[in-house]
Amino acid sequence: MKYLITGLGNPGAEYELTRHNIGFLVLDALAAEAGFEFKNERFGKVAEGRIKNKHVVLLKPDTYMNLSGKAVRHWLQADKIPIENFLVVTDDLSLPLGKLRMKGKGSAGGHNGLKSIAELLQTENYPRLRFGIGDTFARGKQVDYVLGTWDDKEWVEIKINIPLAEEAIKSFIFAGIERTMEVCNR
C-alpha cells in the first residue's frame, strides 16, 4: 500500500524560501531524514522509498500552486493510491505562525492550490496538514505576503516546527488520520 504526500509550493529559486512554499520545505526535510532523493518526473519532483514498512511517494508539483491538482491527480492515478492514503502539506494564513492543524476534509478556504486539487479530484474530502504562516500583512497585500520570504524571527519559528510537521506526516502514515488529528490539533 502506497502513500502520496504532496507539499504545495511554486517551483523555481525565486519562490524557494517563500511562505507559500512551506509544503516544499517540509517535504525536503522529510526526504533528507528518510534518505530519499527527489528526481524530476511528470508534473513535479518526486522522491520515494520506504519509511519503516510503508511505501511513501513525496511529490512537489512543478505546475505552480494554482494547478497543483493536475499533478496530484496524475500521481494518485498512476500509482493507484487511494485518497485516504493521500496527504497535502500546505501553508495557511488563518493559523498563527508555526501552528499545525491536521484535517481529514474541508474547504479550500481561498487557497488556490487546495481549490485546484478539490476541483480535479471532485471532492474536498482529502487529508491535509495545514502549516500556519500567520497573517501579519497590510490590507490588500496578501499576495506579497505569501510570496514573501521569512524574516529572521519567523525563520527561527519555522525551523522549530518543520520537524513537528514531519512527525505529523509519519503519524498520518502509521497511525491514521483520526489519531494524528487528536495529537496534532491539541
C-alpha positions in Angstrom: 0.0 0.0 0.0 1.5 3.3 -1.1 1.1 6.8 0.4 1.2 10.0 -1.6 2.4 13.0 0.4 2.2 16.3 -1.6 3.8 19.5 -0.5 2.4 22.6 -2.1 4.5 25.4 -3.4 5.8 27.0 -6.5 8.9 25.8 -8.5 11.9 28.0 -9.0 14.7 29.6 -7.0 12.7 32.9 -6.6 10.0 31.0 -4.6 12.2 28.6 -2.7 12.1 30.2 0.8 8.7 32.0 0.5 5.8 31.5 2.9 3.7 29.8 0.2 6.4 27.1 -0.2 6.3 25.7 3.3 4.9 22.4 1.9 8.1 22.0 -0.2 10.3 22.8 2.8 8.6 20.2 4.9 8.9 17.5 2.2 12.6 18.5 1.7 13.2 17.9 5.4 11.3 14.6 5.4 13.1 13.3 2.3 16.5 14.2 3.8 15.6 12.4 7.0 14.3 9.3 5.1 17.3 9.3 2.7 15.0 9.9 -0.3 16.2 11.8 -3.3 14.0 14.0 -5.5 14.0 13.4 -9.2 12.3 15.3 -12.0 9.3 13.4 -13.0 6.0 14.1 -14.8 4.3 17.2 -13.2 6.9 17.6 -10.4 9.8 16.4 -8.3 9.2 13.0 -6.8 11.1 11.1 -4.1 10.0 7.7 -3.0 11.1 4.8 -0.8 10.2 3.1 2.4 9.7 4.6 5.8 9.8 1.6 8.0 7.4 -0.8 6.2 5.4 1.8 4.3 6.0 2.8 0.7 5.9 6.6 0.5 5.9 8.8 -2.5 6.7 12.5 -1.9 5.5 15.0 -4.5 6.5 18.6 -5.1 4.3 19.7 -8.1 6.0 21.9 -10.7 2.6 23.0 -12.0 2.7 26.1 -9.9 0.3 26.5 -7.0 -2.9 27.2 -9.0 -2.6 24.0 -11.0 -1.5 21.6 -8.2 -4.5 19.4 -8.7 -3.1 18.3 -12.1 0.0 16.8 -10.5 -1.9 15.2 -7.6 -4.5 13.6 -9.8 -1.8 12.2 -12.1 0.2 10.6 -9.3 -2.8 9.2 -7.4 -4.0 7.5 -10.7 -0.6 6.4 -11.9 0.4 4.8 -8.6 -3.2 3.7 -7.8 -3.1 5.4 -4.4 -6.5 5.6 -2.6 -7.5 9.1 -1.5 -7.3 8.1 2.2 -3.6 7.4 1.7 -3.1 10.9 0.3 -2.0 14.0 2.3 -1.4 17.6 1.3 1.0 19.8 3.2 0.1 23.5 2.7 0.5 26.9 4.1 -2.4 28.5 6.0 -2.9 32.3 6.6 -5.6 31.7 9.2 -3.2 29.8 11.6 -0.6 31.5 13.7 3.0 31.2 12.6 4.2 27.6 13.1 0.9 26.2 14.3 0.0 22.9 12.7 -3.5 21.6 12.1 -4.4 18.2 10.6 -7.8 17.8 8.9 -9.5 15.0 7.1 -11.5 17.2 4.8 -12.6 20.8 4.4 -13.0 23.7 2.0 -10.1 25.4 0.2 -10.6 28.5 2.3 -9.4 30.7 -0.6 -6.2 28.7 -1.1 -5.7 28.2 -4.9 -3.7 25.0 -4.5 -6.3 23.3 -2.4 -9.0 24.7 -4.8 -7.3 23.1 -7.8 -6.9 19.7 -6.0 -10.6 19.7 -5.0 -11.7 20.6 -8.5 -9.7 17.9 -10.2 -10.4 15.2 -7.6 -14.0 16.3 -7.5 -14.0 16.2 -3.7 -12.9 18.3 -0.7 -12.7 15.0 1.3 -8.9 14.5 1.4 -6.5 14.9 4.3 -4.4 18.0 4.7 -1.7 19.2 7.1 -2.0 23.0 7.4 1.1 24.9 8.5 0.4 28.3 9.9 2.2 31.2 8.3 0.4 33.9 10.2 -1.4 36.9 8.7 0.7 40.0 9.5 0.2 41.8 6.3 -1.5 45.1 5.4 -4.9 45.2 3.7 -4.5 44.2 0.0 -1.0 42.8 0.5 -1.9 39.1 0.9 -0.2 38.0 -2.4 3.0 40.0 -1.5 2.9 38.4 2.0 2.5 34.7 0.9 5.1 35.2 -1.9 7.5 37.0 0.5 10.4 35.4 2.4 10.6 34.7 6.1 12.3 37.3 8.3 14.9 36.1 10.8 12.4 35.8 13.7 9.9 33.9 11.6 12.6 31.6 10.3 13.6 30.5 13.8 9.9 29.5 14.5 9.7 27.7 11.1 12.8 25.6 11.8 11.4 24.6 15.1 8.1 23.5 13.6 9.2 21.7 10.4 10.3 18.6 12.4 6.9 18.6 14.1 5.2 18.6 10.7 7.5 15.6 9.7 6.3 13.8 12.8 2.6 14.6 11.9 3.1 13.1 8.4 4.7 10.0 9.8 1.8 9.7 12.3 -0.7 10.0 9.4 1.1 7.1 7.6 1.4 4.8 10.6 -1.5 5.7 13.0 -4.0 7.2 10.5 -5.8 10.5 10.2 -8.0 10.2 13.3 -5.2 9.5 15.8 -3.0 12.1 14.1 -5.7 14.8 14.4 -6.1 14.0 18.2 -2.3 14.6 18.7 -1.6 17.3 16.2 -4.6 19.5 16.9 -4.1 19.9 20.6 
